Amino acid sequence: MTRQEWRGAILAPLLIVAWRSGVQIIAGVYERVLPADLAFALQGDRVPRSFAKRHLVPFVKTEFTPGHSSCWLGDGRAMEICKDMDYPRTILGDANYGIRLMGVPAGDFGKVAWLHARMAIMRGVENGFAIVRAANEGLLTASDAEGRLIAQKSAASSGKTVLIAAIPLEPGNTLYTRIGDTFAWCVIILFLGIGVLCARPRTSRDPSS
């Protein structure tokens, strides 16, 4: 947890590392004053990009203000925060940009860690992108666009946890990205139509006719 006025001091060392190494760093930040659940993308001499979590945990972080925009980082990359990955339609809207790699800072707890990580992996399968996800008190995972788990490690209760993986990047934009839930709705309508036809009363013929 941190404060908004400490943001510059906290991000400065990460900016230096990003600039010297030429890598992109995505950092999750929980600010206590003013309350916010944020992620920052840091890369070289570029201005840090910030993103506010859109889907807050019900009845838990009621003091937070949810975000309303995606954080497309360009060059086939984007980032989300934790529970945002639970919502297929939210990710579907972002995937239309052409995401190939998604970075996800997250937080898990207890027995839901495994399930929560797999839900995020499913979003990558639906839309054809690889995912790098790091969860506090949960799992660190790297998965490809077909849902294959390339690397996984449990977050250490104290200290730092490092996960290194080489992830193949897919072109993104699957059939689901293009048509969304259209096929599912067509199937529902078809079954409803069959149900209506089956429920119609049958007319009996007069044997004397």
ABEGO torsion letter per residue (X at the ends): XBBAAAAAAAAAAAAAAAAAAGBBBBBBBBBAOBBBBBBBBBBEABBBBBBBBABBBBGABAABBBBABBBBAEGGBBBBBEAAAABAAAAAAAAAAGBABBBBBBBBBEAAAAAAAAAAAAAAAAAGBBBBBBBBGBBBBBBBAAGBBABBBBBBABEBBBBBBBBBBBAEGBAAAAAEAAAAAAAAAAAAAAAAAAABBBBBBBAAX
